[in-house]
Amino acid sequence: MKAVFREKYGGIENLEIDERPRPKPKRDELLVEVRASSVNPADLYIAMGVPWLVRLVEGVGRPRKAVIGRDYAGVIVEVGNEITGFAVGDEIYGEATQTWAGFVCVKAKNAYRKPVSLSFDAAACAPLAGLTALQAIKKAPTVAGKRVLVVGASGGVGTFAVQLAASMGAQVVGIASTRNLEMVRGLGAAQVEDYEEPESLKSIAPCDVVIDTVCSRNFAEVLPWLAEGGVYVVVGATINMNSLLGRFAGPAGAYLKLMLAKKHGRRLAIVTAKPNDGIAEMSGLLESGQVKPVITKQFQLSDAVAALAYLKEKRPGGKISLVV
Ligand SMILES: NC(=O)c1ccc[n+]([C@@H]2O[C@H](COP(=O)([O-])OP(=O)(O)OC[C@H]3O[C@@H](n4cnc5c(N)ncnc54)[C@H](OP(=O)(O)O)[C@@H]3O)[C@@H](O)[C@H]2O)c1
């Protein structure tokens, strides 16, 4: 089978796209013919082993798992003999590891029926980014009837966060770049503001929840956007790869500064997304069309390196899907 892999950490030019042996499912696993995956910033960090903290999970000296990729959507071709409830031919999706390949073995507990109304590539865009957004929203007691600000509203996580919060009855404000403002408005944001026009950000009235996928500001700068008693939910931070702290600890330095900051009656919540947590709820929202993955670019598996370069350099907005 074709797969995207690396034997050691390094730049994305180290990635190989070549034949690998097809994995064999254990008794509690399903063998899935992968039809699509998607590209997440995590794929880039895991492929490169930078920030170095990633290596504590992925393997210190060299990667424990050569094949990369997190999201998958595909068709079951073999069922481990301990498994009930799934059969050959079932269409499933979720988050697993080593998914940028023709076939992947997944534990049955990481397999979920693909929403029938969704194509494979749309479904494959939802697990990591969509469930991060859902888990971020769940950090607030409720968003119904509340004002929710999404910083990074045009990104993979942000496009889901805007739609999810709006579908739950929130009044959503989105911050994005000029070129993506209309897209964010179309996802259900009542107000959109342009971070390239910093003056416009002053017009944002205090919100009950701020979901920040960019985290380029200190707490004092975020404070005017947060109503008293509100929650600041941090999902990701811009990593300065030119600094030693950034290359070593990634967003951890920014998170530490936020934790130490005076909160003035606001709460801080930092998201560490749990794979597949909330996928049953997400499947319902996808099936009903209340939430739609925003795919801005599609690549073939054979162009996976170009897909990662595109994510790194072009910051496309929405999701990049990878067709296998
Ligand atoms: N905590 C977790 O478990 C978890 C899980 C998933 C992802 N993450 C992290 O969350 C972050 C976002 O992920 P993603 O998949 O959404 O990435 P993404 O698709 O690259 O989106 C990032 C978005 O940030 C926007 N942006 C850049 N600078 C901005 C600024 N100064 N103000 C407002 N928006 C700005 C960009 O908008 P424009 O295109 O409009 O410029 C871009 O669309 C990444 O750092 C990722 O590693 C964390």
Ligand as a Chemical Component Dictionary entry (heavy atoms), coordinates in Angstrom:
data_LIG
# 
_chem_comp.id                   LIG 
_chem_comp.type                 NON-POLYMER 
_chem_comp.pdbx_formal_charge   0 
_chem_comp.three_letter_code    LIG 
# 
loop_
_chem_comp_atom.comp_id 
_chem_comp_atom.atom_id 
_chem_comp_atom.alt_atom_id 
_chem_comp_atom.type_symbol 
_chem_comp_atom.charge 
_chem_comp_atom.model_Cartn_x 
_chem_comp_atom.model_Cartn_y 
_chem_comp_atom.model_Cartn_z 
_chem_comp_atom.pdbx_ordinal 
LIG N1  N1  N 0  -5.239 22.007 22.105 1  
LIG C1  C1  C 0  -5.401 21.035 21.243 2  
LIG O1  O1  O 0  -5.605 19.867 21.606 3  
LIG C2  C2  C 0  -5.381 21.374 19.770 4  
LIG C3  C3  C 0  -6.062 20.580 18.845 5  
LIG C4  C4  C 0  -6.080 20.997 17.506 6  
LIG C5  C5  C 0  -5.366 22.136 17.126 7  
LIG N2  N2  N 1  -4.658 22.827 18.053 8  
LIG C6  C6  C 0  -3.896 24.032 17.690 9  
LIG O2  O2  O 0  -4.835 25.058 17.418 10 
LIG C7  C7  C 0  -4.272 25.970 16.480 11 
LIG C8  C8  C 0  -5.277 26.186 15.345 12 
LIG O3  O3  O 0  -5.439 24.965 14.619 13 
LIG P1  P1  P 0  -6.168 25.006 13.211 14 
LIG O4  O4  O 0  -6.250 23.612 12.712 15 
LIG O5  O5  O -1 -7.412 25.815 13.315 16 
LIG O6  O6  O 0  -5.065 25.826 12.371 17 
LIG P2  P2  P 0  -5.264 26.629 11.009 18 
LIG O7  O7  O 0  -6.249 25.917 10.150 19 
LIG O8  O8  O 0  -3.908 26.891 10.487 20 
LIG O9  O9  O 0  -5.964 27.989 11.441 21 
LIG C9  C9  C 0  -5.337 29.014 12.085 22 
LIG C10 C10 C 0  -6.116 30.285 11.769 23 
LIG O10 O10 O 0  -5.601 31.338 12.590 24 
LIG C11 C11 C 0  -5.859 32.536 11.925 25 
LIG N3  N3  N 0  -4.958 33.598 12.401 26 
LIG C12 C12 C 0  -3.629 33.718 12.195 27 
LIG N4  N4  N 0  -3.190 34.814 12.842 28 
LIG C13 C13 C 0  -4.265 35.381 13.457 29 
LIG C14 C14 C 0  -4.469 36.522 14.286 30 
LIG N5  N5  N 0  -3.442 37.321 14.613 31 
LIG N6  N6  N 0  -5.706 36.797 14.758 32 
LIG C15 C15 C 0  -6.748 35.972 14.444 33 
LIG N7  N7  N 0  -6.633 34.880 13.650 34 
LIG C16 C16 C 0  -5.401 34.591 13.175 35 
LIG C17 C17 C 0  -5.697 32.246 10.458 36 
LIG O11 O11 O 0  -6.684 33.036 9.875  37 
LIG P3  P3  P 0  -6.560 33.687 8.399  38 
LIG O12 O12 O 0  -6.377 32.503 7.470  39 
LIG O13 O13 O 0  -7.870 34.341 8.201  40 
LIG O14 O14 O 0  -5.360 34.552 8.416  41 
LIG C18 C18 C 0  -5.952 30.726 10.336 42 
LIG O15 O15 O 0  -7.122 30.483 9.608  43 
LIG C19 C19 C 0  -2.942 25.365 16.028 44 
LIG O16 O16 O 0  -1.918 25.980 16.775 45 
LIG C20 C20 C 0  -3.066 23.906 16.434 46 
LIG O17 O17 O 0  -1.812 23.313 16.676 47 
LIG C21 C21 C 0  -4.653 22.484 19.360 48 
# 
loop_
_chem_comp_bond.comp_id 
_chem_comp_bond.atom_id_1 
_chem_comp_bond.atom_id_2 
_chem_comp_bond.value_order 
_chem_comp_bond.pdbx_ordinal 
LIG N1  C1  SING 1  
LIG C1  O1  DOUB 2  
LIG C1  C2  SING 3  
LIG C2  C3  SING 4  
LIG C2  C21 DOUB 5  
LIG C3  C4  DOUB 6  
LIG C4  C5  SING 7  
LIG C5  N2  DOUB 8  
LIG N2  C6  SING 9  
LIG N2  C21 SING 10 
LIG C6  O2  SING 11 
LIG C6  C20 SING 12 
LIG O2  C7  SING 13 
LIG C7  C8  SING 14 
LIG C7  C19 SING 15 
LIG C8  O3  SING 16 
LIG O3  P1  SING 17 
LIG P1  O4  DOUB 18 
LIG P1  O5  SING 19 
LIG P1  O6  SING 20 
LIG O6  P2  SING 21 
LIG P2  O7  DOUB 22 
LIG P2  O8  SING 23 
LIG P2  O9  SING 24 
LIG O9  C9  SING 25 
LIG C9  C10 SING 26 
LIG C10 O10 SING 27 
LIG C10 C18 SING 28 
LIG O10 C11 SING 29 
LIG C11 N3  SING 30 
LIG C11 C17 SING 31 
LIG N3  C12 SING 32 
LIG N3  C16 SING 33 
LIG C12 N4  DOUB 34 
LIG N4  C13 SING 35 
LIG C13 C14 SING 36 
LIG C13 C16 DOUB 37 
LIG C14 N5  SING 38 
LIG C14 N6  DOUB 39 
LIG N6  C15 SING 40 
LIG C15 N7  DOUB 41 
LIG N7  C16 SING 42 
LIG C17 O11 SING 43 
LIG C17 C18 SING 44 
LIG O11 P3  SING 45 
LIG P3  O12 DOUB 46 
LIG P3  O13 SING 47 
LIG P3  O14 SING 48 
LIG C18 O15 SING 49 
LIG C19 O16 SING 50 
LIG C19 C20 SING 51 
LIG C20 O17 SING 52 
# 
